[in-house]
Amino acid sequence: MADTILKVVKIFIGSPGGLDDERRAAKRIVDEINQSHSEHWGCQLNLVGWEETLPGFRRAQSLINQDLDKCDYFVGVVWDNWGSSPDDGDSRFSSGFEEEFERAKGHVEEGLMKDIALFFKDIREVQLKNLHPTYQRVVEFREKCVKQRRPFFKEFKKTSDFEILLRAKLSQIGWQESKSGQAQSTEAADSDQPENLDEQEPNLGETADNLIGASSARFVTELLQRPSDWEATDAYEVARLRLIAASTHRSGNSELYLGVHDANLLFEMRGEFDFSDGEYRGLIDTGVAGFGHQHVPLWHWLSCSSRIDDVFHRVSLLAIFGDSGERGNAIRILQISGQGVPQLDGAIDRAEVLQRWLTRERKGSEFDAAIEFLQTNGNAEDLKVLMELQTRISADRGDEVAAVIIWLATAKSASRGFEMLIDLDPDSLAENVADQLFAKPDSVPTETLDQCLILKSDVVRKKAAAILNSRKAIDEKTARRLMTDSDPEVRLAAVESLERLGQVPETATIKKALVLPKPRSLLGSLGSTTGQPDSTYYGVYVQNKLLRTSYKNLVKKTNRLDPLDYKKISTLYHRFTKKFIDEIRINVDDGYEGILSKNIDYLINRYGEESKVVINQKDVWEFLKRVLTSNALNALCQNSDKSDLKLVRKALDNHDLFFLRSALRFLSRFGDWSDKERILAMSQRFEHSQNILSATSVDRKKEIAAALYTIGKSRLIDLLKLDADVTIRRALLARMTQKDIRSLDDQFIVAELNNDDDQHRKLMALRCSQALSLGRIRKLLANYMNHDQQRYYNSVHWLDLGASMPRQVVKNVTKSELTKFQ
């Protein structure tokens, strides 16, 4: 090769200025590359545009353009300086660099230049006070490149990073030119031979003109050379081929994502393949698109992002520019990761993003995700934007946006929240927003509560009415108006206020206000009703009235020995437990057999055994035993005397009782591991209560789990192996401390990650990501991926969170996701 004339490849390097270290590094790298590779490549690289000049000397733009026109490649390096308008350049451009870039882009489009590459130095490396006055133009240019996804560009922080990137790019150009030269030589030598398409090699440079990246191209090329035998490829390679196809998706094609199985296959082989940037984007897009089910890998691919400074950059782009499904999932990912409203500096700000999210023609998952996002991640700046958007938001979305405005305003101050509530007056308000608004009822002025009584939202009116009623601040005129309110809890407050004022309504009027009509049948004829009227609110009214009754009058009411009047007996025991403790213990011990038998005997002697009153009493015998014994045991447990432990256990073992959270608390405080079956049995007991806010079945099971944890926290494995309802097992796992989780051995954890219940698996993986060290999580993930048993994709997904993401992101995500189990 010594006598061979080397082809000169001219590479124009343009920059607005301020990169002297990079300028010197570029010259040194080119010299080193030429010395090592020029003969092998058959070409020599020649940098144009960054030659050293005398201080104060500035070349005319026209001369620079002449040099650029002779070059094969354009490389731009930009920092915080956009530059100034060229003296003799095209007046359409704001700087010499812009003219050079646009001129090079035109040459590429016309086939006069082969490629463009850009390198951006991180602006955050510069102190804000030292930023060049034109840095905003650089930001706009960079984001334009991001949005258009071309040309090829990379980012760097330090000169040493730039050296690595430039060396890789120049080496890529050298090999590219070498292949091009070889192809031309072969074509010249064999010009009379037909072209052999099978032997052509694609351009492996990962540039703006390449459909797929270099590593993808190498993989496809190698695959094309395989025989057609079935064994020539494996499942992992087929999955990657599908990924490459997915990563080349363009507007106009159907959306294409990897299937769940293929995505997990590639995750399993993540250390074996050298994925291109396009493939990483495809993997992230697949993870975002499948995030609703959370069984597609995502977090590892985010950690491999070329934007090391912002691993959520791609997710942010999808939250703004993705399709409807991608946007909703991307917003949720940003929400649980603790990110703010995404924006592209200089291209699209938070106001435009919020407008896109909230004002699209169709209301879908994106809108719902945006509303949830703003409630947790919104701030005062978003509040201002939302108030400006409020008038442009369609009516069907108005209440939800109003709720966010009220939520964010309340975060600033409760008075500001009420101001927004009264001003916007939404038809309805989410319960959690109302709870935040009324979180400190004692600090809400009575005047404000009075204004709330005329608002449209039921939840607002009933909260305001309840507080005013407790303050005895509802006057007669207001109370009579509220008697016809659409919400029964508001009507209840009105009835109690009138009684307090001495204006007791007639019983029929009270029942008309508080007893709800029979529910309408969904299957019967139009307007038909079914079942019994709902007397829940009337029962609460009666109970509250008894709670206000004096001891003397309450005793007088219960002296008639009428078990059917069990509410009065229960109230007496509840309010004056100490006075009746011996009687309570006797009745709990025999399950009211003595009193009820005595009462039946009395009725038989008076009315005869076949009388209707005796028959009715016998019909309700079991119910009365159950409700009376339950209420007596409730009073006994609330008395919290450890000496009653044996009696409480006996009652729970021998009597048919209702669900009693007081019994759970009693056993938690005084019981031990031997009480586990008694506590578990509580889940099978029904709750007999006329409390409007009585707990749901799920809440009851969480209370059972809390009691079990208290008596069994010193034996965690036994606790988690209990034959319990899956909801209870989840609640136990959620209640454990991080120290508890760290104490579990890996073998047990792997078994829990294979639990039949998908939510239990998710919870276990989240707790591991939250509590375990990075090294242990990665080891656990590797063991789980390699163990012989079946493995579940959602366990992999959430373990990968802890194995791949920065610690703060892990804390944010686990905190957000674990609230769903608490």
C-alpha positions, 0 to 999 in steps of 0.5 A, spaced: 500 500 500 506 504 500 505 506 493 498 506 493 494 513 492 490 514 498 483 517 497 482 524 501 475 524 505 473 531 507 470 532 513 467 539 515 467 540 522 463 547 524 461 550 530 459 557 533 465 557 537 467 556 544 470 549 544 477 550 543 479 544 547 474 540 543 478 543 536 485 541 539 482 534 540 479 533 534 485 535 530 489 530 534 484 524 533 484 525 526 492 524 526 492 518 530 486 515 526 490 516 519 496 514 522 493 507 524 488 506 519 489 510 512 493 505 508 488 499 510 482 503 509 485 506 502 483 513 504 485 519 509 481 523 513 482 531 512 478 535 517 476 542 514 473 548 517 477 547 524 484 549 522 487 554 527 487 561 525 491 567 527 488 571 533 483 576 531 482 573 524 475 571 521 474 568 514 469 570 510 463 566 510 463 565 502 470 562 503 467 557 508 462 555 504 466 554 498 470 549 503 464 546 505 461 545 498 467 540 497 466 536 503 463 529 503 461 529 511 458 535 515 460 534 523 457 540 527 459 541 534 455 546 539 455 548 546 452 554 549 453 559 543 449 560 537 454 565 534 452 571 530 450 573 523 455 572 518 457 579 514 457 576 507 452 570 508 445 569 507 441 574 510 436 568 512 440 565 517 442 568 524 449 565 524 454 562 520 453 555 523 446 555 521 448 557 514 453 552 514 448 546 517 442 548 512 447 548 506 450 541 508 443 539 509 441 541 502 447 537 499 445 531 503 438 531 500 441 533 493 446 527 494 452 532 494 454 530 501 454 523 504 452 524 511 451 529 517 452 528 524 451 533 530 454 533 537 451 537 543 455 539 549 451 539 555 449 546 557 448 544 564 456 544 565 456 551 564 453 556 570 447 559 569 450 566 570 456 564 564 451 562 559 452 565 552 446 570 550 445 566 544 444 559 548 436 559 547 437 558 540 442 552 541 436 549 545 431 550 540 435 547 535 437 541 539 429 540 541 428 541 533 433 535 532 429 531 537 422 532 535 424 530 527 429 525 530 434 527 525 440 528 523 444 523 527 446 526 534 450 525 540 451 528 547 457 529 551 459 532 558 466 533 557 472 533 552 474 526 554 467 524 552 467 528 545 474 524 544 470 517 544 464 519 540 468 523 535 473 517 534 467 512 533 464 517 528 470 518 524 472 510 524 465 509 522 466 514 516 473 510 515 470 503 514 464 506 510 469 509 505 473 503 505 467 498 503 465 504 498 472 503 495 472 496 495 465 496 492 467 501 486 473 497 485 469 490 484 464 494 480 470 496 475 473 490 475 467 486 473 463 491 470 461 486 465 458 481 470 451 481 473 450 484 480 450 479 485 445 482 490 446 477 495 453 479 496 452 486 497 453 489 504 449 494 507 452 501 509 453 499 517 454 507 519 448 509 524 447 515 520 441 519 518 440 516 512 441 509 515 434 506 516 437 501 521 443 502 526 450 499 525 449 493 530 442 492 527 444 492 520 450 487 522 445 482 525 440 482 519 446 481 515 449 475 519 442 472 519 441 473 511 447 468 511 444 463 515 441 456 511 434 455 511 434 450 516 429 450 522 435 450 527 439 456 524 435 461 528 433 461 535 427 464 539 431 470 541 434 472 534 427 471 531 424 476 537 430 481 535 428 481 528 421 483 530 424 488 534 428 491 528 422 491 524 418 494 530 423 500 530 423 502 523 415 504 524 413 510 520 407 514 520 402 511 515 404 504 518 400 500 523 402 501 530 407 495 531 410 493 538 413 487 540 409 481 543 409 480 551 413 473 550 418 476 545 420 482 549 421 478 555 426 474 551 430 480 549 430 482 556 433 475 558 438 476 553 439 483 554 447 482 556 448 478 549 446 483 544 449 489 542 442 493 541 442 499 536 439 506 539 433 505 534 432 498 537 432 501 544 427 506 542 423 500 540 424 496 546 422 503 550 416 504 546 414 497 547 415 497 555 410 504 555 405 501 550 404 495 555 405 498 561 398 498 563 399 490 564 406 491 567 408 485 564 413 487 559 420 490 561 421 497 561 426 500 566 432 496 564 431 499 557 430 506 560 437 506 564 440 504 557 438 511 554 443 515 550 440 521 554 444 519 561 442 525 564 435 524 563 433 517 562 425 519 562 427 523 555 423 518 551 417 517 555 417 524 555 416 525 548 411 519 548 407 523 553 407 529 548 407 526 541 405 519 542 399 515 540 393 515 545 395 509 548 402 511 549 400 518 551 396 515 557 401 510 559 407 515 559 404 520 563 402 514 568 410 512 568 412 520 569 407 520 575 409 514 579 417 516 577 416 523 581 417 527 574 414 534 573 410 536 567 414 534 561 417 540 556 422 541 551 426 547 552 425 552 547 420 548 543 414 546 547 412 549 554 408 546 560 402 550 558 402 547 551 403 540 554 397 541 559 393 544 553 394 538 549 393 533 554 386 536 557 383 539 550 383 534 545 377 532 542 376 525 545 376 524 552 380 517 553 386 514 558 390 520 556 385 525 560 384 521 566 392 520 566 393 527 566 388 528 571 391 523 576 398 526 574 396 533 576 393 531 583 400 528 585 405 532 581 402 538 579 405 545 582 403 552 583 405 554 575 400 548 573 395 551 577 395 558 573 395 554 567 389 550 568 385 556 570 387 559 564 385 553 560 378 552 564 374 556 559 376 552 553 375 545 556 369 542 554 363 541 559 364 533 560 371 534 562 370 541 566 368 537 573 375 533 573 379 539 571 376 543 576 377 538 582 385 539 580 384 546 580 381 546 587 386 540 589 392 544 587 389 551 590 388 547 597 395 545 597 397 552 597 392 554 603 385 551 605 382 558 604 384 558 597 382 551 596 375 554 598 375 560 594 376 556 588 371 551 590 365 556 591 368 560 584 368 554 580 362 550 583 363 543 580 357 539 579 361 533 583 367 533 586 371 527 587 371 524 595 379 524 595 379 532 593 373 533 598 377 530 604 383 534 603 379 540 603 375 539 609 382 535 612 382 540 618 374 542 619 375 546 626 379 551 621 374 552 616 370 559 618 362 558 619 361 563 613 365 558 608 361 552 610 354 556 610 356 558 602 358 550 601 351 548 603 348 551 596 353 548 592 352 543 587 356 537 589 353 532 594 360 530 598 361 538 599 354 539 602 354 533 606 361 535 609 359 542 610 352 540 614 355 535 618 361 540 621 355 545 622 351 540 625 356 539 630 357 546 631 350 547 632 350 552 627 344 551 623 339 555 624 331 553 623 330 556 616 336 553 613 335 546 617 328 546 614 331 548 607 335 542 607 330 537 609 329 537 602 336 536 600 337 531 595 343 528 599 340 523 605 346 525 610 344 533 609 337 531 611 340 527 617 343 533 619 337 538 618 333 533 622 338 533 628 338 541 627 331 542 628 331 537 634 336 541 637 332 547 636 326 544 639 322 544 632 322 536 632 318 534 626 313 528 626 316 521 626 312 520 619 316 527 616 323 524 619 322 517 616 320 521 609 326 524 609 331 519 612 328 512 609 330 511 602 325 508 597 325 501 595 331 500 590 328 499 583 328 492 579 333 492 574 330 486 571 322 487 572 317 492 568 319 499 568 318 503 574 317 496 579 321 496 585 324 490 589 326 489 596 325 493 602 326 500 604 333 502 606 332 505 613 340 506 614 340 513 615 333 513 620 337 508 624 343 512 625 338 518 627 335 513 632 342 511 634 345 518 635 338 520 639 340 514 644 347 517 645 344 523 647 339 520 652 341 521 659 343 515 663 337 515 667 332 515 661 336 510 658 336 505 664 328 507 664 327 505 657 331 498 658 327 496 664 322 493 660 326 487 658 324 487 651 330 484 647 327 487 640 329 494 643 336 491 643 339 498 640 337 501 647 341 495 651 347 496 646 347 503 647 347 503 655 353 498 655 357 502 650 356 508 654 356 506 661 360 499 661 363 500 667 357 500 671 354 494 667 361 490 667 358 484 671 352 484 667 356 484 660 360 478 662 354 474 664 351 475 658 357 474 653 358 468 657 352 465 656 350 468 649 344 471 652 341 464 653 338 466 660 335 473 659 332 471 652 329 464 655 326 468 661 323 473 656 320 467 652 317 464 659 314 471 661 311 472 654 308 464 654 305 465 661 302 472 659 299 470 652 300 463 651 305 459 647 301 459 640 300 467 641 303 471 635 308 475 639 311 468 642 312 466 635 315 472 633 320 472 638 322 465 637 323 467 629 328 472 631 331 468 637 338 466 633 338 473 630 337 477 637 342 472 640 347 474 635 346 481 635 345 482 643 352 478 644 356 481 639 354 488 642 355 486 649 362 483 647 364 489 643 363 493 650 367 488 653 373 488 648 373 496 648 373 496 656 380 493 655 381 489 661 386 483 660 383 479 665 377 478 660 382 474 655 379 467 656 372 470 656 373 473 649 376 467 646 370 463 649 365 467 646 369 468 639 369 460 639 362 458 641 357 464 639 355 466 632 357 473 632 358 479 627 365 482 625 368 486 631 374 490 630 374 491 637 375 484 638 381 484 633 384 490 637 383 486 644 386 480 641 392 484 638 393 487 645 393 481 649 393 475 645 398 471 642 400 466 636 394 461 638 389 466 636 391 466 629 385 462 627 380 466 631 382 472 628 382 469 621 375 466 622 373 474 623 373 474 615 367 470 615 363 474 619 358 479 617 358 486 619 352 488 623 352 496 623 348 502 621 354 506 620 354 510 614 361 509 613 362 502 615 368 498 612 368 495 606 370 487 605 377 489 603 378 494 609 376 489 614 381 484 611 386 489 612 384 490 619 385 482 620 392 482 617 394 488 622 392 484 628 395 477 625 401 481 624 401 484 631 401 477 634 406 474 629 411 479 627 416 475 630 415 469 626 414 472 619 415 465 615 409 462 619 405 468 618 406 468 610 404 461 610 398 462 613 392 459 609 389 465 609 384 469 603 389 472 598 387 479 600 389 478 607 396 475 605 397 481 601 395 486 606 400 482 611 406 483 606 404 490 605 404 491 613 411 488 614 417 493 615 423 494 610 427 490 615 422 484 615 423 484 608 430 484 608 430 478 613 426 473 608 431 469 605 431 469 597 428 462 596 422 464 600 422 470 596 422 467 589 416 462 591 412 468 593 414 471 586 411 465 583 404 466 587 398 464 583 395 471 585 398 477 580 397 482 585 401 478 590 407 477 586 407 485 584 407 487 591 412 482 593 417 485 587 415 492 589 417 490 596 424 487 594 425 493 590 424 498 596 427 494 601 433 490 598 440 493 596 442 493 589 446 488 589 441 483 592 436 485 588 440 484 581 442 477 584 435 475 586 433 477 579 438 473 576 436 467 580 429 468 578 430 469 571 434 462 571 430 458 576 427 451 573 420 453 575 415 457 571 416 465 572 411 471 571 413 477 567 410 482 572 415 479 577 420 480 572 418 487 571 418 490 578 424 487 580 427 490 574 425 497 577 430 496 583 435 493 579 436 498 574 433 505 576 436 510 580 435 510 587 430 516 588 426 513 582 425 507 585 423 510 592 418 514 588 415 509 584 415 504 590 411 509 594 406 511 589 405 503 587 405 501 594 399 506 596 394 501 592 395 496 597 395 500 603 
